[in-house]
Amino acid sequence: MSTASRLNCLLLTVCVITAGFLPGGAACPPLAQATETGPQLHTPQTNEPQIKKTERTGDVLEEVPEEELAPAAVQLDLSKASPLIQELYAATRETKEQAILARLAKAKELVENGADLKATDLQGRTALHWAVFGSSYNTKPKNLVAYEEIADDMIAHGIDINREDVYQDTALDYLMYSPNFEMQTLLIENGATSGFLAASNRFFKQVSDESAENQTAALSMSRKADLSPGATLSVRLNVSVYSDRSRTGDPLEGTVTYPLCRDGEQIACKEGELVVPPGTRVNGTILFAQKAADKYSQPRLVLDFSNIVHKNGERSPLYARVIDVDNARETVRNNEILGIIQPHAGKKVSVAMAAVSIANPLAGYTLKGVQTIYGLSIRREILFPAGTDTQIQVLRPSMLKQKISWAGWPRLPVTAELEQLVQTAPLRTNARNGAASDLTNLMFLGTRNQLITAFGEAGWIEADDLGVGSAVKTMQATMRQTGYTSGPVSALLLEGRLPDLVFQKSLNTFAKRHHIRIWKLAQTYNGRGVWIGAATHDIATTSSRAYTKWSHRIDPHIDRERDWVETDLLFVGTATAYADVDRPAAPRNASNATGDIIVTDGKLTVVELARAKEPRKDKSVSGLTSRR
């Protein structure tokens, strides 16, 4: 092998290894060209800016110095609040230390001059709430001392330390996840209590004239609650939330997407068993938000869903914690959403890079630039846009002030013709090597355009085709722990054919995503086209020992994904009816082509699509609001 060829191989290997570490994809430097006088190296050119700290707002990167706070995402109208509350609110919207201190100096002066400490804003919050909001995420010692001094003065002047806002939260509740121990200590020493912890006592007084004297009695009484501990609700965010740009106390709103019955979340509730129907609005607040202090720290975010909001505006209390954010790279621990720590190259990759730098200084300079750009520009802060799906769990019992009626999702009649169509439909897909793989579990009635519109309006996008370009993007997304919203799926065949359509829905990680492959069948039903799909939920990525091939591991209970897809389309309104049809011939336990276990009840869900408009021509995610 010539010197030029060896150098080409070396640089190509380095390019492939490092491609996964680049923020926007990497173009390999030009390879050595063999000439009569030997290899001639071309100096690689790059116009990529050196960005220290950035945050993404839309498609624009705004530089945010590390010592400053990021601009607030939400501006509230507190024009009718007291001057003291207005000043403390303004301090929470400042980003520079001196500006914050100036606001706090004015607030302290107002307190000393007899400001109205009984005044509240429209959310029932006192000036003490707002002092706590600002202190909860600030890390500058001068700011923390100034906030504590104001709180101490207000307590000394008689402010109600345990006043609850409309989200049932006292000032102390907003410090449960904050590292500001000085403010916590100040409040506790002066008798502060938590509205969340007092919720059970309020419930017991509401349902009985007697208090719960022991644990057994308390458990028995809690079973009478409409919202009982352990119940879960699927909630889709109506607003965007951030670790760096949301502020403690910002409003939060979402919509229930899945019916809650007495026996848990179900597609359909038994007669009289409905608790909360889909479409119900819930609201709450940001209990805590803090950006990562450095590359070794995690961004943090705590969402507090506090009320079921009825159509007439009346609120029923909801005491819940977040237990999952669908397809998120972040982890949830004790209600706290924790972002990722900045990824770093492994030891083997670092040694390989060092060896290349010694062997070829030019390649070393290129790699150093790659590492520098990557290390400074990766977006680690938590960003959940409107449309993000979360799951919350009830922790404290509470009663609904209104009983909500709902007829349920419309049912599609199961005729003999439909039964025959389902029983004769293909059961299994196959890999290219012929191995049996995913089970079919959904059937759609409609046109191709109606399918594309149905999934598009629900926030799904079409997957990219398999190829070199998508393979590189897959590697980048996996190694950088980022999303790839149009990432390809492995090739599966149904009766020897590749799928006609492939849709997927993800958030900010390639490791987790909902996806479905769909094939057109030759039959029709009531004059409508018939399509059959195989839907699974990717929950993790795996790789071969040599890290040369990436694949996904699926949730073995594929009925969950079947029901999730069906409910997603029904909620948005792009599906008009459904029917579950038994398939006696379907296996109840199986495995796919990569060895993942599959568990199912064997049913196939038939979904009737709305007669929709022409589909969107772009691949952008549409708004995720119901049109029902």
N, C-alpha and C positions, 0 to 999 in steps of 0.2 A: 504494500500500500504506500502511495506517495506521501510526502510530508503534507501536501495540501489536502489530500483526502483524509489523513488522520486528523488534521486541524478542523476540517469540516465536521467530522463525526463528533469531535470533542465539543465544538461550539454548539452543534445541534443538540447534543445530550444536555448541555448546560441550559440551553434555551427551554427544552421540554421540562426540565426539573424546575426551573425558576418561573415558568409561565404561570403556574398556579399561585405564585406569590405576588403577581403584579396587580395593581388596583384596577386597571381597565383593560387587561389583556396585553400581551407582549408581542412585539415584532422582533424576531431574531435579527441580530446584526448581520450584515452581508457576509457571506462565507468567503474563505480564501479562494482566490482564482489562480489556477496553475498556469504559469507562463514559462517562457524559456529561461527567464532570469530568476525563477523561483516564485514562491507565493507572495502576492501583494495584498496587504491588508487594507481595507477601507475603514476609515474612522467612522464609527457609528454616530449618527446625528439624532438628537432628541430635542423636542420643543416642550416636553412635559414640564409644567411648573413645579417648583419645590414648594409644597404647601405644608405649613406647620400644623395648624389646627383648623379644621373646617367643619361646617355643618351644612347639610343639604336642605335648601328651601326650593321645592320644585326641582328645576334642572340647573339652578344656579348655586355655586359653591361660595359661601360667605366666610371669610376668615374670622375666626374667633380666637383671640389670644388666650393662652392657657390661664392667665391670671384673672380673666374676666368671665362673667356669666354670659351664656348665650342669650340672645334676645328672646323675650317671652313670646310664646305662640298665641296667647289669647290676651286681648285687652277687654277689661270689664267696664261697664258703665256704672260707676259709683258716684255720679254727680249729685244724687240726692242723699248721700250718706253724710255723716258729720265731718267737719274739717279734720278731726283727728284720724278717723278711719281713712279718709281720702289721702292724707299724708303717708300713713303706713302702707296703704295700697300702692301708692306711687313708688315707695321704696322697694317694693317687691318687683317692680318693672324696671328699675335701674339695673345696669350691668357693671358699672364701675364703682370701685370702693368709695371714692370721695363723694360721688353723687349719692350713694346710699347713706353715708354718714351725714351729709347735709340734710337729707329728708328726715332722718331720725332725730337730728338736733331740733328741727322745727316741731316734730311730734312731741319730743320731751318738753319743749317749751309750752306747748298746748296743754299737756297734762298738768304741769306746774301752775298754769294760769286758770285751772278749773274747768277743763274740757268736760263735756257731758259723757260720762263713762257708762251710762245706761243705754246710750244710743246703739242701735244695731243697723246693719245694712239689710237689703232685701232678702238675704239668705239667713237672717237671724244671727249674724256674727257680730261680736263685740270687737272693740279695739284690741283686746287681749288676743282674740283669734288671729288678727292680722299681724300682731307682733310675733306670735308663734310661727305663722306662715313664713315670714321673712327669715326668722332665725333657723328654721328647720333645715334648709339646704345651704345656707351660707357657711363658708369655711374660714373666712378671714377673722382673726381674733378681735380686731377692733369692731367689726360689725356685730359679732356675737355679744361682746360686752355691752355695746350700745343698746341692742335689742333687750338684753336681760335687765338693764337699768330701767328702761321704759316699762317693762312688765312689772318690775318690783315697785315702781312708783304707782302704777295703776292699781296693783293689789293693795298697796298701802292706802290709796284713796277710796277703796271700797268697791272696785269693779267685781261683778259676779264671775267668780273664777270657774264655776261649773255650768255656765249657760250653754245649752245645746243649740246648735244651728239646725237648719231644716234637714240636714243629713244625720241628725242624732249624734253629732260629734261635739265634744267639749274641746277646749284648747289642748288638753292633755292628749286626746286621741291623735292629734296631728303631730305628736312627738314620739309616738310609739316606735317609729322606724328611723328616727333622726339620731345622728351621733351627738347632738347638742345636749349633753348630760347636765350642763349647768342650768339650762332652762327647765329641764325635766325636774331637777332637784328643787328648784325654786317653787314650781307649781305644787309638787307633792308636799313639800314642807308647809305649804299654806292651805292644805286640805283639798287639793284637786282630785277629782274622780273622773272615771271614764264613762261616757254615755254608752259605749258598746257593752261594757261589763254590767251596766245597770239595766240592760234590755230585758234580761230574764225576769227580774223582779217586776218590771212593768207588765210583762206578759201575764205573769201569775195573778197580778191584781186585776187584770182585764178579764180573765176567764173565770175567776173565782173570788169569792169574798175572803177566802183564807189563803194564806201564803203556803208555799210548799215547804213542809217542815223537815222532810228528809229526801234523799236522792230518789227513792222509789216513787214517792208522791210527785216529785218534780218531773220524772220521766213519764208518768202516767198523764200528767197535765199537758206536757209538751206534745203528746200525741194528738191532742185536740187542736193543735195549731194548724192553720191553713198552710203556712210555710214552716215546715218542721225541720229540725236539724238533720243534715245529711242529704236533703233534697238538692238536686242540681238543676241549673238553668243554663241553657245555651243563649248567649247574648252577643249580638253583633254591634260593634261600636258605630255610633253615628258621628263621632268626632275623632280627630287625630290626637294621639297623645305621644309625648316625647319624654325621654329622661333628662335631656338638656334644656329643652325649651318650655316644657310644662312647668308650672309653678304649683307648689302646695296650695290647695284651696281652689284650683281651677275647676270649673264645672265639668261633669262627665255625663254622657248620655248614650244609651244603647237600646236595642230592640230585641225582644225574645224571639227566637227563630224556630223553636221546637216546642211542641205542647208538653206541659208539665201536668201529669196526672197524679192521683193519690199514690200510685205505686211507682212513680218515677217518670222520666221522660219516655214517651211512647209516641208512635206514629198516630195512633188513635186511642182516645180514652173511653173507658166503659161509661155507661150511663150514670150521670151524677158524680163522676170521678175527676172531672176537669178542675184544675187549680188555677193555672195560668196559661192562656192561649197564646199562640204565636202572634206577633204584631203588637204585643203589649210593650209599652215604653217603660224603661227603668232609668233612673238618674242617680247621680252620686257626685263624687268629688275626687280630685287627686289628693290622696292622703300624704304622699311623699314623692318627690322626684329629685334626682341628683345625678349630674353627669359624672363620668369617670374622671377622677383627679389626675391620673397618669396612666401609662400603658399597662401598668400592673394592677390597676383597680378596675372594678366592674361598675358600669352605670346601673342605677337602681330606680325602680318605679313601683309605686303601690297604688292600685285603683280601689276605690271604696264605693261599691254599688249599694245605695242606701234606701231607695224608695221604689215601689211599684207606683207608676203614675197612671191614674184612671183617666178616662176620656173627658171627664168634667174638670180635670186638674187636681182632684183630691189625691192625696198620697197615702199609701199604706207602707209602714216601715219594713225594710228588708235588711237583715243583718247577714252578710255573706262575705266570703273570701274568694279570690280568684284561684282556681286550681289548674287552669290550663289556658294557653294561648295557642290556637290551632296553627300548626305548621310553623312555629317560631323557633329560631335558633336559641332564644333565651330560655332560661330555666325558671320555674316558679317554686319558691320555697317559703312555706308559712305565709302565704299571701303576697310575698315580695317577689317581684319580677327582677331577675338578675341578668344583666347583659354579659357579653363575652369578654374575656381578657384578650388583649391583642395577641393573635397567633404569632408564633416564632418558628423559624426553621429548626427542624430537628437536628440532633447532633451529627448524624450521618451526612445530612445535606450540608451542614455548616462545614464539615471537614472536606467534603467534595468541592465546595466553593473555594475554600482556602487553597486546596491543591491546584485548582485551575488558576487561581490568582498567581501562584508561584510559577507555574508552568508558562503562563502567558499574561504579562502585566496588562495588556489591553483588555483582555477578557475580564481580568480582575477589576479594572476600573468600571467596566460595564456592569458587572455584578454588584459592585458597591453602590452604584447609582440606583440599580434596581431595588436593592435592600433599603436604601434611604427613602426613595419615593414611596415604596410600599409601607414602610414603617410609619411614615408621617401622614399618609393620606387615607388609610383605611377607615371607613365609617363604622364605628363600634356602638355609637349611642343608640338607644332603643327608640325606634319609630314604628308605631302601629297606626297605619292610616285608617280613615273611616272605612268600614267594611270588614275590619279584622274580626274574626270569630273568637270568642272567649267562652270558657265555661266557669261558672261560679257555683259555690256550694253554700247552702244555708247553714249558719252556725248557731243562731239563736232563734227560738220560736217566736212567731208573730202572727197576727190575724189580719186578714184582708178587710178593708173597710167597705169594699164592694165585691159582690160575686159576679164574675165576668162570664157571659155566655158565649158559646162558639159552636157552630154546627159541625165542625171538623172538616178535614180536607174532602173535597168531592170524590165519590167513589165511581169507578168505571164498572158497569155491569159485566160479570163474567159469563158470557154466552158460550154455547157449545162450540161455536166457531172459534172464539178466542181461546178456549181451552185446548182445542185441537191445534191451533197455531203455536201455543206455548209448548205442548208436549212434543211436537215435531221439530222444534227449533234446536239448533246445535247446542250441546252441553259444555264442551271443552274447547279451549284453544290449544294450539301446539307451538312449540319452539321450532326453529328451522331444522333442528336435528330430529324432529318427529316426537320429542318427549311431550307428554301431556302437561298442560300448564293451567292457566287461570280458568275458573268456571264463568260462564256467562250468567249474569244475575239481573240484567235490566233489559227491557224492551221498550222502544219508543214508536209512537204512531204519529207520523207527520212527514214533512219534506226535509230535504237536506238544509234548505235555508232556514226552516223552522228550528231545526236542531242547532245550527250555528247561532241563531239569534237567542234561543233558549239558554244555552250555556254562556254565551257572551254577556247577556244581561245579568246573569248570576255571578259574573266575575271570573269565569273560566276563560282560558285562552288556548289556542291551538298549539300543539307541541311542534318543535322543530324536527326536521328529518334527521336521521342518523348520518353522520359524516365527520370528516376531520375537524371542521370548524366547531361543530357542536361537541365533539369529544374534548377539544381543548377547553371550551367554556365549562364543560362538566367538571374537568379536573380543577380548573380555577375555582369554581364555585364550591367544590368539596373541600379543597385545601384552605381556602380563605374563609370558609364558613359564611358564605353569602348565598343569596338566592339566584336562581336561574329560572325565571317565570315561564319561559317557553322551552325548557329543557326537553330533550328527546326521551322517548321510552324505548325499551328493547323491542325487537321485532317479534311479534306473535302472529300466528296464522290461524284463520278460521276456515276450515274446509279448503286449505291451500291458498287462501287469499290474505294479503296484508289488510289492516283496517282501512276503511274509507275516511274515518275521522278519528282524531285523538285529541282529547281535551285534558287540561290539568289546571289545578288551582293550588297555589302555594303562597307563602308570605315572604320570608327573608332567608330561607335556607333551602338548599337543594336536597338536603337529607330527608325532608318531610314534604309530602305533597299528596293531594287527592288526584287521581287520574283515571281515565276511562278510555278504552279502545272501543270503537263502534263500527259495525259492518252492516251494509245494506243487504236485506234479504229479498228474494224474488217475490214473495207473497205480498198481498195487500190485505187491509182489514177495513171494512166500511169505506172503501175507496181511498184509503190513506196508505202511504208507504210504511213499511215495517223495517225497523232497524233493531239490531241486538248488540248489547254492550257487555263488556267485562270490566267491572270497576274494582279497584283495590286502593288501599291507602298505604303509601310508602312512609315508613316510620324511622328509617335509619339507612345509612349507606354502608356498604361493605366493599372490600377490594380483595383481589388476589394477593398471594404472598409477595409477588414482585411489584405490586402496586401498578400493574399495567392495565387492569380492567376494573371498572367501577360498576357496581350493581346496587339495587335497593333490597331491603328487607321489608316485607309487608306485614300489616296487622293480620293475624291469622283469622280473625272473626270478620269475614268479608261481608256478612249481613249488615254490619254497622255502616260500611261504606255504601252499600246498596241503599239503605234507608236514608243515609246522609245526602246522597245525590238526589234522590226522589224528593226529600223535604226541601232541599235547597231550591229546586226548580218550582215547587209548589208555593214556597214562601214568596219568591220573587214574582210569581204570577205567570211565568212562561210555560208552566204545565197546568192543565185544567182539571185533571182527574187521574186516579191511579187505581190499580187492582193488584193484589198479591195472589199468585196462582201456584199451587203445589205442583212439584215435579217429582213423582215417585222414583224416577230413574236417576235422579241426580245424586251423586255420592255425598254423604254427610261429612266425611273426613277424607282429605286428599292432600296432595302436595303439588306445588307448581314446578316448573322446569328447573328452578334454581334450588329446590329442596325446601322451600318455606312451607310450613304446615298450613292447611286451609280447613276451617271449620265453618259449616253452614247448615241452615235448616232446609236447604235445597229449593226454596221458593224463588220464583222469578217475578219481579215487579214490572208491570206494564204501565207506562206513563203516556198519557195523551197530551200532546203538545198544543200550545195555543197557536191559533192561526195568526202568525206574527208578520211584522214588516220585514223588509229586506235586512239582512245582517249588516253590522258595521264592517267597513272594509279594513280598518286598522286592527292591530292586535292589542291595543291598550285596554286596560281593565276598566270597565264601565262602572257607573255608580251602582252600589249594591243596595238599593232601596226597593221595597215591594211596590209593584204597580197594581196590586189587588185592590 
